[in-house]
Amino acid sequence: MDDSQSQEHLMSLSGVAQEHESQPELSSDRRSTSSSSDSEHDSELESCQDIQLQQLEATLTASPTKYEAHVEYISALRRTSQLDKLRSAREAMNALFPLNPTMWREWTQDEARLVSGGKDVSAVESLYARGVQEYLSVPLWMEFLEFKEKHDADVAQHTAEGLSKMRSLYEQALSATGLHLAGGGRIWTAYRKFEQTVLSNMVDATTEVKAKQTECIRSIFHRQLSVPLSNFAETLRDYKEWEGQQGNDIGNEVDELHGIPASVSAAYKKGAQMCMERKIHEEKIASGMPADAELLHNFLSYISLEESTGDPARCQILYERAVTEFPVTDDIWLKYTSYLETNLKVLPIIRTAYARAVRNCPWVQALWNGYLLALERSNAPELEVSAVFEQSLQSGFGFQTPSEYLDHFLTRADGLRRRICSLIDDVDKQTYHATLHETFVRASLYMSTYFPEYIDRSLQLHSYWAYIEAKIANDVVAARGVWENLIKASGWMIEVWQGYISMEISLDNIKEARTLYKRGYSRRLERNGTEMMCEAWLRFEREHGSLDDYDHALLKVRSRLTEVRQLQQQQESKAACSVAASSAEKQENFCHGKKEKRKSEQVGYGSIKKANLDPKIREATEMEANQGQLENVQFEQDELVSKKQPVYTDECTVFLSNIPLEAMEENIREFFSSCGGLKSVRLLRNRYNGQSRGLAYVDFANEECLAAAVAKNKQKLLGRQISIARSDPTSSRNRHMVRDHGSGQRNVRKMQISEPKMGRDVKVQATVGQAQPPTIMHRRGGHVQLTGRNTFAVPRTVARPLGFSGGKGKESLEEGPKSNEEFRRILLEKRE
């Protein structure tokens, strides 16, 4: 293809030549005027096109993975005469993304029009071969076959080599599209017509050669009739017509398949039935339908139907049609590759499917992992596997989560480890081990650099790394280096110490494990890590140490636990003080923010000002206010504590005692599994070291399950007989109230006593559960609270005669003097 042909082809694409040919001949003046205006218009158009191309080139330079920019750039170049740039742009886009069938057809058609020699034919054929591998497209296959027949000299001359190449290409097309129910019939028909053309050109051939060619055509007919295709009726009609030309009658009034082999006839009937069953599905996914959620749902329904029939080949074709319509829908690719691995199990097809999947959805880590495993199963060379792994990390599309990156690195490490174990030569083993070591180092650096906040509690990477160094490479020093580096970065995690110690114990390095316990027990670990480390050290010395080792560990552990408990108490005290301080500050701000308004009650002759009160009464009033503030602070603290702690009603609960200290919640659940309806298990633990106290509460869903649980009383749990009784929250609350009254603690429940005074109800609050200062109501309206037993400030009007009670005091005074017997009865009533 020379440059002059390229210029002519691109001019034809733009339609300029056709436009000029359609215009009538103009006069010289009009032609000159028109040519000048056209030249100005063309110059403006070229200027706009150049600006657009520059903008698109700048966009692609800044964002090379922007799909839409590539498409616009290629479309803009097709409207110009820059053929070299157009080819480069298409190659650059195809290096990053698969091209859809329409873009491949445009590319191959543009190049096919410029063919001038054998090299050009080979180049275009390679383009067609690349295009049909990316997506399933019947029109692209048809153009490929037509181009091959037209431009390949051997095929055009029907030489033996040419016929072999063409038949091989047709068989490839049938393998890819032959089961396409809607469009596969076009490939079959083209194949038959090609063979019929070959037969018609055998003028000088022998009868034996012609008979052989005739059988070849008949075989293609029989194969096509055995496949369920939408044009099955038309194919049967063509077959009857062709057999008639050969002097054979097919079909009669009774049986239209008369004369056809029984196997072909049965397959034809079955295929026709399958076509009828799938007709409604084919209508729902017909070409031209918008690629929306409804079309995706129709494809999935159709795929489910094909999977139920158990024909992997037909399912594969349908999956190919689905991914052509939805190339970036990762769910389709995941479902497709999983089906191939489970049902088809053909390694080359699986490899190809994964290679296409990661090009369409490079952000899906599961597809990359599947691709690496498919390469390993097919014994791909290490260079190819390594190239795919590097491509997954440098594709420009990141994975969704840090855990996906971690799993991807581990998948690569798995493959290298299996390859090392399968080798015999020590030199090769050392080479691959160096690659594996580099992979672990790279993974650790990658995760710490790009995901510094990510914490892997299971320590998959480092524990696997240390295992490889210790077991595969036989380098314990390197394995310890892995753990030591992790301790420097995350030494506050108890899991790190546990993993390091477990490795040393598995290698029978008891002394080194004891050294780690001595290093770790004094470290400040998160949550209850210190207590866990201390308990693990004691357990370790019981199993592996001597009596001196155990005594030494016990001494260190007790001292360390004491320090931890003291530290916890200090932290709790600071927290309580901060809560109290914040509550007091809140109360103070509230009091100062609100304007103080004092309103005196108009009782008798008016109100008594505070300044006129006795100093002792004023002092008592101020003490009452301070006491009220302290009570409010204490109440807020109690309320905060009650919000933090969950509330259990124990309405359908059993109480367990004498539980073995080693029993956990899982053991209790298993013990009551036969009762059913178990809702929760509350194992009471020591607040400092987390050890079980041998007590537990178990909640059940209903009374029947509760009764079944109580019936298991005195049965053994882990070899110890336990006691089971129903929890009684009512009696527990009553006992709590008695303890509160006896201890003199504050109880917030208050009762109100109404007493008529001067025509109004004046309420006096009396707190229940604690001795309160005596409260009086002054006859002039002053509210005075006295403390202790001082009564010198009590006005005479509030003096109560013996036997006075509530609002009946006045009536009692009017009854007159009482006898000794009446006084004795009153005293006895008061004592009772």
Secondary structure, 3 states (H helix, E strand, C coil): CCHHHHHHHHHHHHCHHHHHHHCCCCCHHHHHHHHHHHHHHHHHHHHHHHHHHHHHHHHHHHCCCCHHHHHHHHHHHHCCCCHHHHHHHHHHHHHHCCCCHHHHHHHHHHHHCCCCCHHHHHHHHHHHHHHHHHCCCHHHHHHHHHHHHHHCHHHHCCCHHHHHHHHHHHHHHHHHHCCCCCCHHHHHHHHHHHHHHHHHCCCCCCHHHHHHHHHHHHHHHHHHHCCCCCCHHHHHHHHHHHHHHCCCCCCCCCCCCCCCCHHHHHHHHHHHHHHHHHHHHHHHCCCCCCCCHHHHHHHHHHHHHHHHHCCHHHHHHHHHHHHHHCCCCHHHHHHHHHHHHHHHCCHHHHHHHHHHHHHHCCCCHHHHHHHHHHHHHCCCCHHHHHHHHHHHHCCCCCCCCHHHHHHHHHHHHHHHHHHHHHCCCHHHHHHHHHHHHHHHHHHHHHHHHHCCCCCCCCCHHHHHHHHHHHHHCCCHHHHHHHHHHHHHHHCCCHHHHHHHHHHHHHCCCHHHHHHHHHHHCCCCCCCCHHHHHHHHHHHHHHHHCCHHHHHHHHHHHHHHHHHHHHHHHHHHHHHHHHHHHHHHHHHHHHHHHCCCCCCCCCCCCCCCCHHHCCHHHHHHHHHHHHHHHHHHHHHHHHHHHHHHCCCCCCCCEEEEECCCCCCCHHHHHHHCCCCCCEEEEEEEECCCCCCEEEEEEEEECCHHHHHHHHCCCCCEECCEECEEEECCHHHHHHHHHHHHHHHCCCCCCEEEEEEEECCEEEEEEEECCCCCCCEEECCCCCEEECCCCCCCCCCHHHCCCCCCCHHHHHHHHHCCCCCHHHHHHHHHHHHC
